Amino acid sequence: MDTLIQLSIAILLLPLLSFVILIFTNKRLPRQGDFIGVGILGVSLTLALYIFSEVVIGHYDPHFKLTWNFTWLDFGNVPGVGPLQIKMGVLLDSMTSIMLVVVTLISFLVHLF
């Protein structure tokens, strides 16, 4: 798996990690742990900016695309339908990297203010 795909999956999972940390330690942390949520979203924004710089600035090619696919659910051979699988994947191109920066920037600013 490519490093940029791993970083994009990390951007997806870091806020979930923040939620899990805060749900169990909220009352015991100073200021109820607001620095954890803002800090992790800051890390997500930094990763998104790195992906943006690599995809759009570093490898600028209009047809640049990274993909990673896997079978999420496999129902086997369903009668009347045949083999049934649900596949998931990650697609990383220039538009995706721009949207990663926009969404993580807005999320970071919402948490900051």
C-alpha positions in Angstrom: 0.0 0.0 0.0 1.3 3.4 -0.9 2.3 5.9 1.8 -0.2 8.5 0.6 -3.0 6.0 0.8 -1.9 5.2 4.4 -1.9 8.9 5.3 -5.4 9.4 3.8 -6.7 6.5 5.9 -5.0 8.0 8.9 -6.8 11.3 8.2 -10.0 9.3 8.3 -9.2 7.5 11.6 -7.5 10.2 13.6 -10.8 12.0 14.6 -12.2 8.6 15.6 -9.2 8.1 17.8 -9.8 11.5 19.3 -13.4 10.6 20.0 -12.4 7.4 21.8 -9.8 9.1 23.9 -12.2 11.9 24.9 -15.1 9.6 25.6 -13.1 7.8 28.3 -11.0 10.6 29.7 -13.2 13.7 29.3 -13.8 14.6 33.0 -10.3 13.8 34.1 -8.4 16.1 31.8 -7.9 19.8 32.3 -10.4 21.9 30.3 -12.2 18.6 29.5 -9.5 17.7 27.0 -10.3 20.3 24.3 -6.6 20.3 23.3 -6.8 16.7 22.3 -9.5 17.2 19.7 -8.0 20.4 18.3 -4.5 18.8 18.3 -5.5 15.7 16.5 -7.4 17.8 13.9 -4.3 19.9 13.5 -2.3 16.7 12.8 -5.0 15.7 10.3 -4.7 19.1 8.6 -1.0 18.8 8.4 -1.3 15.3 6.8 -3.8 16.7 4.3 -1.5 19.5 3.4 1.4 17.1 2.9 -0.8 14.9 0.6 -1.9 18.0 -1.3 1.8 19.1 -1.7 2.8 15.6 -2.9 -0.2 15.1 -5.3 -0.8 18.5 -6.8 2.6 20.2 -6.5 5.0 17.3 -6.5 3.5 14.9 -9.0 1.5 17.2 -11.0 -0.1 15.1 -13.7 -3.7 15.5 -14.7 -4.2 11.8 -14.8 -2.4 11.0 -11.5 -4.5 8.5 -9.5 -3.8 6.1 -6.6 -6.3 3.4 -5.7 -6.5 0.7 -3.1 -9.4 -1.7 -3.1 -10.4 -4.6 -0.8 -13.4 -6.9 -0.4 -15.3 -5.8 2.7 -18.1 -8.4 2.7 -18.2 -11.7 0.8 -21.6 -13.4 0.7 -20.4 -16.3 -1.5 -22.6 -17.7 -4.1 -26.1 -16.3 -3.6 -28.9 -18.4 -5.3 -30.4 -16.5 -8.2 -27.7 -13.8 -8.1 -24.4 -15.5 -8.2 -21.3 -14.5 -6.4 -22.0 -11.4 -4.2 -19.2 -9.2 -2.8 -19.2 -5.7 -1.4 -15.9 -4.0 -2.2 -14.5 -0.8 -0.7 -11.5 1.3 -1.6 -9.7 4.5 -1.4 -9.1 6.8 -4.5 -6.6 9.6 -4.2 -6.3 12.1 -7.0 -5.8 15.9 -7.3 -9.5 16.6 -6.6 -9.5 14.3 -3.5 -6.4 16.0 -2.2 -8.0 19.5 -2.6 -11.1 18.3 -0.8 -9.1 16.8 2.0 -7.4 20.2 2.7 -10.8 22.0 2.5 -12.6 19.7 4.8 -9.8 19.3 7.4 -9.2 23.1 7.4 -12.8 23.8 8.1 -13.0 21.1 10.7 -9.9 22.4 12.4 -11.2 26.0 12.4 -14.6 24.9 13.8 -12.9 23.0 16.6 -10.5 25.9 17.2 -13.2 28.5 17.7 
